[in-house]
């Protein structure tokens, strides 16, 4: 029988496991994460000169020899016309790229950007259909840690999207630290006979770290999200943690 979580406890869990702590030096944190056996997703919230900050971050990561371990999440709506230049610079430096933002803007940029990861939130309208359309490529599936956006309905939406992606030919990233959803993801991967390197978990750095260590030790691929920048506390949540 499924254990019931009361509203006060759920709110506390939401607060404790939301987006993870901000990092002052994402390059150093990326080196630590890579040494721990994790891949990295860099999510930098830039100040007014957004493109320049992201170009600088890409150069620093590449200069540290960490490009192969890192993926840059590009906030398409925030960057506007400058997003294409940031994507190109990241790709040229050897970083993977994830596009986050309104579907129409993301799809337009993805069409010209080559292989990229697309962020899809399971809680958004049309998320399951979007996963079907993107299931042959790279998708980072996330949900929401916002109060009122979790619970049975949110979990079911997440699992429906997960089922679509795991049965597709692409490369899913599963953005959750919820132990039940972590277990379901592993089960769906096994059911679909997926190789360990054909998908990954995506989790905030230093949130439920023991769980991350167990997954890495078990042969699973884990990508940790490092958030940086002066506006880090106001980031739109990029995962259902």
Backbone as numpy.savetxt, mean C-alpha at the origin, in Angstrom:
# Nx Ny Nz CAx CAy CAz Cx Cy Cz
-17.22 -19.76 16.71 -18.07 -18.56 16.71 -17.19 -17.31 16.71
-17.55 -16.36 15.88 -16.72 -15.16 15.75 -16.84 -14.29 16.99
-15.68 -13.87 17.53 -15.69 -13.00 18.70 -16.24 -11.63 18.33
-16.99 -11.04 19.26 -17.56 -9.73 19.04 -16.64 -8.66 19.60
-16.44 -7.62 18.84 -15.61 -6.49 19.28 -16.53 -5.32 19.57
-16.51 -4.83 20.79 -17.39 -3.73 21.16 -16.94 -2.44 20.50
-17.84 -1.48 20.42 -17.53 -0.21 19.76 -16.36 0.51 20.40
-16.28 0.63 21.74 -15.12 1.32 22.34 -13.81 0.63 22.02
-13.81 -0.72 22.05 -12.58 -1.44 21.74 -12.20 -1.23 20.28
-13.20 -1.27 19.39 -12.91 -1.06 17.97 -12.32 0.33 17.74
-12.86 1.33 18.41 -12.32 2.69 18.24 -10.88 2.77 18.72
-10.59 2.06 19.84 -9.23 2.07 20.34 -8.29 1.40 19.35
-8.72 0.27 18.79 -7.91 -0.42 17.80 -7.69 0.46 16.57
-8.75 1.17 16.17 -8.62 2.09 15.04 -7.52 3.11 15.30
-7.53 3.66 16.53 -6.55 4.69 16.86 -5.14 4.14 16.91
-5.01 2.92 17.50 -3.69 2.35 17.69 -3.08 1.85 16.40
-3.91 1.38 15.47 -3.36 0.72 14.28 -3.69 1.45 13.00
-3.80 2.78 13.09 -4.22 3.52 11.92 -3.23 3.58 10.80
-2.32 4.51 10.81 -1.43 4.69 9.67 0.03 4.49 10.01
0.33 4.17 11.24 1.71 3.98 11.61 2.40 5.30 11.90
3.53 5.26 12.60 4.22 6.49 12.97 4.90 7.13 11.78
4.97 8.47 11.72 5.72 9.13 10.66 7.21 8.90 10.86
7.96 8.95 9.78 9.41 8.78 9.89 10.09 10.07 9.48
11.09 10.46 10.27 11.80 11.71 9.97 12.76 11.54 8.81
13.35 10.35 8.68 14.31 10.09 7.62 13.87 8.83 6.87
13.09 8.99 5.79 12.57 7.80 5.09 13.66 6.94 4.47
14.78 7.53 4.10 15.86 6.74 3.48 16.49 5.82 4.52
16.74 6.34 5.70 17.30 5.50 6.76 16.30 4.42 7.17
15.03 4.80 7.30 14.01 3.82 7.65 13.87 2.75 6.57
13.99 3.15 5.31 13.94 2.18 4.21 15.09 1.19 4.30
16.27 1.67 4.67 17.41 0.79 4.83 17.16 -0.21 5.96
16.58 0.26 7.07 16.27 -0.63 8.19 15.24 -1.68 7.78
14.22 -1.26 7.03 13.18 -2.19 6.60 13.75 -3.23 5.65
14.59 -2.80 4.73 15.19 -3.74 3.78 16.08 -4.74 4.50
16.79 -4.27 5.53 17.64 -5.17 6.30 16.81 -6.20 7.05
15.57 -5.85 7.38 14.67 -6.77 8.06 13.95 -7.72 7.11
14.26 -7.61 5.82 13.68 -8.52 4.83 12.40 -8.03 4.20
12.09 -6.75 4.36 10.85 -6.19 3.82 11.13 -5.31 2.61
10.17 -5.28 1.69 10.15 -4.26 0.65 9.53 -3.00 1.26
9.58 -1.90 0.53 9.18 -0.61 1.08 8.24 0.13 0.14
7.21 0.76 0.71 6.38 1.71 -0.02 6.59 3.08 0.60
7.12 4.00 -0.16 7.36 5.36 0.33 6.14 6.22 0.06
5.57 6.79 1.11 4.42 7.68 0.97 4.76 9.02 1.61
5.23 9.93 0.78 5.68 11.23 1.27 4.61 12.27 0.96
4.19 12.99 1.99 3.25 14.09 1.79 4.05 15.38 1.63
4.11 15.92 0.44 4.98 17.06 0.20 4.36 18.38 0.66
5.23 19.35 0.88 4.83 20.73 1.13 4.48 21.36 -0.22
4.35 22.69 -0.31 3.88 23.30 -1.56 4.65 22.90 -2.82
5.97 22.75 -2.74 6.74 22.38 -3.93 6.79 20.86 -4.03
5.63 20.27 -4.32 5.44 18.84 -4.22 6.38 18.05 -5.12
6.42 18.39 -6.39 7.22 17.62 -7.33 8.70 17.65 -6.96
9.20 18.81 -6.55 10.62 18.93 -6.20 10.96 18.03 -5.02
10.08 17.97 -4.03 10.34 17.12 -2.87 10.39 15.65 -3.25
9.48 15.24 -4.10 9.45 13.83 -4.50 10.64 13.48 -5.40
11.03 14.39 -6.28 12.23 14.18 -7.08 13.46 14.02 -6.16
13.53 14.86 -5.12 14.65 14.79 -4.18 14.63 13.46 -3.44
13.46 13.01 -3.01 13.36 11.73 -2.30 13.82 10.58 -3.21
13.40 10.60 -4.46 13.83 9.56 -5.41 15.35 9.56 -5.54
15.95 10.74 -5.67 17.40 10.82 -5.82 18.12 10.30 -4.58
17.60 10.61 -3.40 18.22 10.14 -2.17 18.13 8.63 -2.03
16.98 8.08 -2.36 16.80 6.63 -2.28 17.74 5.92 -3.25
17.80 6.43 -4.48 18.68 5.82 -5.47 20.14 5.96 -5.06
20.49 7.12 -4.52 21.87 7.34 -4.08 22.30 6.41 -2.95
21.32 5.98 -2.16 21.62 5.06 -1.05 21.62 3.60 -1.49
21.38 3.37 -2.78 21.37 2.00 -3.29 20.13 1.21 -2.90
19.03 1.90 -2.63 17.81 1.25 -2.14 16.69 1.21 -3.16
16.95 1.66 -4.38 15.88 1.76 -5.37 15.18 0.43 -5.61
15.94 -0.65 -5.65 15.36 -1.94 -5.93 14.43 -2.45 -4.86
14.54 -1.90 -3.65 13.69 -2.33 -2.54 12.48 -1.43 -2.35
12.43 -0.33 -3.09 11.43 0.70 -2.79 10.43 0.93 -3.92
9.25 1.30 -3.50 8.18 1.72 -4.40 7.73 3.10 -3.94
7.58 4.02 -4.86 7.12 5.37 -4.53 5.64 5.48 -4.83
4.86 5.86 -3.82 3.44 6.10 -4.03 3.27 7.55 -4.50
2.73 7.72 -5.68 2.59 9.04 -6.28 1.15 9.53 -6.11
0.94 10.63 -5.38 -0.41 11.17 -5.19 -0.83 11.97 -6.43
-1.50 11.31 -7.35 -1.78 11.88 -8.66 -2.59 13.17 -8.55
-3.60 13.19 -7.70 -4.44 14.37 -7.61 -3.69 15.56 -7.01
-2.80 15.30 -6.06 -2.04 16.38 -5.45 -1.03 16.98 -6.42
-0.41 16.15 -7.24 0.65 16.61 -8.14 0.12 17.21 -9.43
-1.03 16.76 -9.87 -1.58 17.27 -11.11 -0.68 16.96 -12.29
-0.40 17.97 -13.10 0.39 17.77 -14.31 1.82 17.34 -14.03
2.31 17.59 -12.81 3.69 17.21 -12.48 3.83 15.73 -12.16
2.71 15.01 -12.03 2.78 13.60 -11.65 3.56 12.77 -12.65
3.36 13.03 -13.93 4.05 12.24 -14.96 5.56 12.36 -14.84
6.05 13.56 -14.54 7.49 13.75 -14.38 8.04 13.00 -13.19
7.30 12.97 -12.09 7.74 12.24 -10.90 7.76 10.74 -11.19
6.72 10.26 -11.86 6.67 8.83 -12.21 7.87 8.47 -13.09
8.16 9.29 -14.08 9.29 9.02 -14.96 10.61 9.02 -14.23
10.80 9.97 -13.32 12.04 10.05 -12.56 12.22 8.83 -11.67
11.13 8.39 -11.03 11.20 7.22 -10.17 11.54 5.97 -10.98
10.87 5.82 -12.12 11.14 4.66 -12.96 12.57 4.67 -13.49
13.05 5.82 -13.89 14.42 5.93 -14.40 15.44 5.58 -13.31
15.10 5.88 -12.06 16.01 5.60 -10.95 15.92 4.15 -10.47
14.96 3.40 -11.01 14.84 1.99 -10.64 13.83 1.70 -9.57
13.02 2.69 -9.17 11.97 2.47 -8.17 10.69 2.00 -8.86
9.97 1.11 -8.21 8.62 0.83 -8.63 7.75 2.03 -8.30
6.59 2.13 -8.95 5.69 3.26 -8.73 4.29 2.75 -8.45
3.62 3.36 -7.47 2.20 3.12 -7.21 1.46 4.42 -7.41
0.34 4.37 -8.11 -0.45 5.57 -8.38 -1.67 5.58 -7.48
-1.85 6.68 -6.76 -2.97 6.81 -5.83 -3.74 8.07 -6.17
-5.07 7.95 -6.25 -5.88 9.12 -6.54 -7.17 8.74 -7.22
-7.90 9.72 -7.76 -9.16 9.44 -8.45 -8.94 8.49 -9.62
-9.82 7.49 -9.79 -9.61 6.48 -10.84 -9.35 7.05 -12.23
-10.11 8.08 -12.63 -9.93 8.61 -13.97 -8.53 9.19 -14.16
-8.05 9.94 -13.17 -6.71 10.53 -13.27 -5.63 9.46 -13.22
-5.81 8.48 -12.34 -4.83 7.39 -12.23 -4.77 6.60 -13.53
-5.92 6.25 -14.08 -5.94 5.45 -15.31 -5.30 6.19 -16.48
-5.55 7.49 -16.57 -4.97 8.27 -17.66 -3.45 8.28 -17.59
-2.92 8.42 -16.36 -1.47 8.42 -16.19 -0.90 7.02 -16.39
-1.59 6.01 -15.88 -1.11 4.63 -15.99 -1.00 4.19 -17.44
-1.86 4.71 -18.29 -1.85 4.31 -19.70 -0.55 4.68 -20.38
0.13 5.71 -19.89 1.37 6.17 -20.51 2.61 5.89 -19.67
2.42 5.29 -18.49 3.52 5.20 -17.54 4.24 3.87 -17.54
3.77 2.89 -18.28 4.38 1.57 -18.22 3.88 0.82 -17.00
4.57 -0.24 -16.59 4.11 -1.04 -15.45 4.08 -0.23 -14.15
2.92 -0.09 -13.57 2.77 0.60 -12.30 1.77 -0.18 -11.45
1.78 0.11 -10.14 0.78 -0.42 -9.23 -0.32 0.61 -9.06
-1.56 0.16 -9.02 -2.70 1.06 -8.83 -3.30 0.79 -7.45
-3.50 1.83 -6.68 -4.11 1.70 -5.36 -5.63 1.70 -5.50
-6.28 0.66 -4.96 -7.74 0.56 -4.99 -8.23 0.38 -3.57
-9.17 1.23 -3.16 -9.76 1.11 -1.82 -11.05 0.29 -1.90
-11.08 -0.79 -1.13 -12.22 -1.70 -1.18 -13.51 -1.03 -0.75
-13.41 0.03 0.06 -14.61 0.70 0.56 -15.23 1.65 -0.46
-14.50 1.95 -1.54 -15.02 2.90 -2.53 -16.08 2.24 -3.42
-17.01 3.04 -3.90 -18.02 2.53 -4.82 -17.36 1.99 -6.08
-17.80 0.82 -6.53 -17.26 0.24 -7.75 -15.90 -0.41 -7.60
-15.44 -0.62 -6.35 -14.10 -1.17 -6.14 -13.96 -2.58 -6.71
-15.00 -3.42 -6.53 -14.89 -4.79 -7.02 -14.78 -4.81 -8.55
-15.57 -3.99 -9.22 -15.51 -3.92 -10.68 -14.15 -3.38 -11.12
-13.63 -2.43 -10.38 -12.32 -1.88 -10.74 -11.24 -2.96 -10.58
-11.35 -3.76 -9.53 -10.40 -4.85 -9.35 -10.46 -5.84 -10.51
-11.69 -6.11 -11.01 -11.82 -7.02 -12.15 -11.11 -6.44 -13.38
-11.24 -5.15 -13.57 -10.61 -4.52 -14.73 -9.09 -4.49 -14.62
-8.58 -4.47 -13.39 -7.14 -4.33 -13.18 -6.46 -5.62 -12.76
-7.22 -6.72 -12.67 -6.72 -7.96 -12.07 -5.55 -8.57 -12.82
-5.31 -8.15 -14.05 -4.16 -8.66 -14.79 -2.89 -7.89 -14.53
-2.97 -6.81 -13.76 -1.80 -6.00 -13.47 -1.46 -5.97 -12.00
-0.87 -4.88 -11.56 -0.44 -4.75 -10.16 -1.41 -3.83 -9.43
-1.99 -4.34 -8.36 -2.99 -3.60 -7.58 -2.64 -3.68 -6.11
-2.68 -2.55 -5.42 -2.58 -2.54 -3.95 -3.98 -2.33 -3.40
-4.54 -3.36 -2.83 -5.88 -3.30 -2.27 -5.82 -2.79 -0.85
-6.57 -1.76 -0.57 -6.62 -1.21 0.78 -8.07 -1.00 1.17
-8.26 -0.68 2.44 -9.60 -0.38 2.93 -9.58 0.95 3.63
-10.01 0.97 4.88 -10.04 2.22 5.63 -9.96 1.92 7.11
-9.22 2.76 7.84 -9.22 2.66 9.29 -10.11 3.72 9.92
-10.84 4.48 9.11 -11.66 5.56 9.64 -12.85 5.02 10.43
-13.20 5.65 11.57 -14.36 5.22 12.32 -15.60 5.20 11.44
-16.39 4.14 11.58 -17.60 4.01 10.80 -17.39 3.35 9.46
-16.13 3.08 9.08 -15.85 2.48 7.79 -15.31 1.05 7.94
-15.42 0.50 9.17 -14.95 -0.86 9.42 -16.12 -1.69 9.91
-15.91 -2.98 9.99 -16.96 -3.87 10.43 -17.23 -4.94 9.40
-18.33 -5.66 9.58 -18.62 -6.80 8.72 -18.73 -6.40 7.26
-19.49 -5.33 6.96 -19.68 -4.92 5.56 -18.35 -4.54 4.91
-17.51 -3.82 5.65 -16.22 -3.41 5.11 -15.32 -4.62 4.87
-15.35 -5.58 5.81 -14.54 -6.78 5.65 -15.00 -7.60 4.44
-16.30 -7.71 4.26 -16.83 -8.47 3.12 -16.44 -7.81 1.80
-16.49 -6.49 1.75 -16.09 -5.78 0.54 -14.62 -6.03 0.25
-13.81 -6.01 1.30 -12.38 -6.26 1.13 -12.14 -7.66 0.60
-12.82 -8.65 1.17 -12.62 -10.04 0.76 -13.11 -10.27 -0.67
-14.21 -9.62 -1.06 -14.67 -9.77 -2.45 -13.62 -9.27 -3.43
-13.06 -8.12 -3.12 -12.00 -7.59 -3.98 -10.77 -8.50 -3.96
-10.45 -9.00 -2.79 -9.31 -9.89 -2.64 -9.48 -11.14 -3.50
-10.69 -11.72 -3.47 -10.96 -12.91 -4.27 -10.72 -12.66 -5.76
-11.17 -11.50 -6.22 -10.99 -11.15 -7.64 -9.51 -11.07 -7.98
-8.75 -10.39 -7.14 -7.33 -10.17 -7.44 -6.52 -11.45 -7.33
-6.79 -12.25 -6.32 -6.03 -13.48 -6.14 -6.29 -14.49 -7.26
-7.46 -14.44 -7.86 -7.76 -15.36 -8.95 -7.33 -14.82 -10.31
-6.84 -13.59 -10.35 -6.40 -12.99 -11.59 -4.95 -13.33 -11.90
-4.46 -12.77 -12.99 -3.10 -13.06 -13.44 -2.10 -12.00 -12.99
-2.57 -11.01 -12.23 -1.69 -9.91 -11.84 -0.95 -10.16 -10.55
-0.54 -9.04 -9.93 0.26 -9.10 -8.71 -0.42 -8.26 -7.63
-1.20 -8.89 -6.75 -1.90 -8.12 -5.72 -0.99 -7.73 -4.55
-1.26 -6.56 -3.99 -0.72 -6.16 -2.71 -1.89 -6.06 -1.75
-1.81 -6.73 -0.61 -2.94 -6.82 0.32 -2.66 -5.92 1.51
-3.34 -4.78 1.56 -3.08 -3.77 2.58 -3.90 -3.97 3.83
-3.40 -4.78 4.76 -4.10 -5.00 6.02 -3.14 -5.54 7.06
-3.44 -5.25 8.34 -2.77 -5.93 9.46 -3.79 -6.71 10.28
-5.05 -6.67 9.90 -6.09 -7.42 10.60 -5.75 -8.92 10.50
-5.55 -9.60 11.63 -5.13 -11.00 11.57 -6.09 -11.89 10.78
-7.38 -11.60 10.83 -8.34 -12.42 10.08 -8.15 -12.23 8.58
-7.98 -10.99 8.15 -7.79 -10.74 6.73 -6.41 -11.19 6.25
-5.42 -11.10 7.14 -4.10 -11.64 6.80 -4.21 -13.14 6.53
-4.93 -13.84 7.40 -5.10 -15.29 7.23 -5.89 -15.61 5.96
-6.95 -14.84 5.70 -7.76 -15.07 4.50 -6.92 -14.86 3.24
-6.08 -13.85 3.25 -5.22 -13.60 2.09 -4.31 -14.79 1.83
-3.71 -15.33 2.90 -2.86 -16.50 2.74 -3.63 -17.70 2.20
-4.86 -17.88 2.69 -5.69 -18.99 2.22 -6.05 -18.83 0.75
-6.42 -17.61 0.35 -6.79 -17.38 -1.05 -5.59 -17.57 -1.98
-4.42 -17.16 -1.51 -3.22 -17.36 -2.32 -2.95 -18.85 -2.51
-3.08 -19.62 -1.44 -2.86 -21.07 -1.54 -3.90 -21.71 -2.44
-5.17 -21.30 -2.29 -6.24 -21.87 -3.11 -5.99 -21.64 -4.59
-5.46 -20.46 -4.91 -5.18 -20.12 -6.31 -3.77 -20.51 -6.75
-3.09 -21.28 -5.90 -1.76 -21.81 -6.21 -0.78 -20.70 -6.61
-0.82 -19.63 -5.85 0.08 -18.51 -6.13 1.45 -18.74 -5.51
2.48 -18.44 -6.26 3.84 -18.49 -5.74 4.03 -17.35 -4.74
4.89 -17.54 -3.74 5.08 -16.49 -2.72 5.48 -15.14 -3.29
6.21 -15.13 -4.41 6.66 -13.85 -4.96 5.67 -13.24 -5.95
4.45 -13.82 -6.06 3.46 -13.29 -6.99 2.48 -12.34 -6.32
2.64 -12.11 -5.02 1.76 -11.19 -4.30 2.49 -10.75 -3.03
1.91 -9.80 -2.31 2.57 -9.32 -1.10 1.55 -8.73 -0.12
1.94 -8.75 1.15 1.22 -7.98 2.16 1.78 -6.56 2.18
0.92 -5.59 2.47 1.36 -4.20 2.59 0.89 -3.70 3.95
1.83 -3.29 4.80 1.53 -2.95 6.19 2.32 -1.72 6.62
1.78 -0.93 7.55 2.53 0.23 8.04 3.78 -0.20 8.80
4.84 0.51 8.61 6.09 0.29 9.33 5.84 0.48 10.83
6.33 -0.46 11.62 6.27 -0.42 13.08 4.85 -0.49 13.63
3.93 -1.08 12.88 2.60 -1.41 13.40 2.46 -2.93 13.34
2.20 -3.54 14.50 2.15 -5.00 14.59 3.41 -5.62 13.98
4.53 -5.14 14.47 5.82 -5.56 13.92 6.07 -7.05 14.07
5.61 -7.64 15.17 5.83 -9.06 15.38 5.13 -9.87 14.29
3.93 -9.43 13.91 3.21 -10.09 12.83 4.01 -10.01 11.53
4.58 -8.86 11.26 5.39 -8.70 10.05 6.59 -9.64 10.07
7.25 -9.73 11.23 8.41 -10.62 11.32 8.02 -12.07 11.11
6.88 -12.47 11.66 6.43 -13.85 11.48 6.14 -14.14 10.00
5.53 -13.20 9.32 5.22 -13.41 7.91 6.49 -13.51 7.08
7.44 -12.63 7.32 8.71 -12.69 6.59 9.41 -14.02 6.86
9.43 -14.43 8.12 10.07 -15.70 8.47 9.35 -16.88 7.82
8.03 -16.73 7.58 7.26 -17.79 6.96 7.37 -17.82 5.44
8.17 -16.92 4.88 8.38 -16.93 3.44 7.45 -16.01 2.67
6.63 -15.22 3.37 5.74 -14.28 2.69 6.49 -12.99 2.37
6.05 -12.32 1.34 6.63 -11.03 0.97 5.83 -9.93 1.68
6.52 -9.07 2.41 5.89 -7.98 3.15 6.48 -6.66 2.69
5.61 -5.73 2.32 6.03 -4.37 1.97 5.55 -3.44 3.07
6.45 -2.69 3.67 6.07 -1.78 4.74 5.92 -0.36 4.20
4.93 0.33 4.70 4.64 1.69 4.26 5.35 2.68 5.18
6.21 3.51 4.60 6.91 4.55 5.35 6.31 5.89 4.97
5.77 6.59 5.95 5.15 7.89 5.70 6.04 9.00 6.23
6.22 10.01 5.41 7.08 11.12 5.78 6.50 12.41 5.23
7.11 13.52 5.65 6.68 14.82 5.15 6.03 15.65 6.23
6.03 16.97 6.05 5.51 17.88 7.08 4.03 17.71 7.34
3.28 17.18 6.35 1.83 17.04 6.52 1.42 15.60 6.80
2.36 14.79 7.30 2.10 13.38 7.52 0.81 13.09 8.29
0.49 13.82 9.39 -0.72 13.48 10.14 -2.00 13.64 9.34
-2.00 14.42 8.26 -3.24 14.64 7.53 -3.33 13.81 6.26
-2.43 12.83 6.12 -2.48 11.97 4.95 -3.82 11.27 4.83
-4.33 11.19 3.63 -5.48 10.33 3.40 -5.03 8.90 3.61
-5.72 8.12 4.44 -5.26 6.78 4.73 -5.14 5.93 3.47
-4.00 5.30 3.29 -3.78 4.48 2.11 -3.87 3.00 2.42
-4.44 2.65 3.55 -4.57 1.23 3.86 -5.57 0.96 4.96
-6.14 -0.23 4.95 -7.01 -0.63 6.05 -6.17 -1.48 6.98
-5.64 -0.82 8.00 -4.68 -1.47 8.88 -5.40 -1.99 10.11
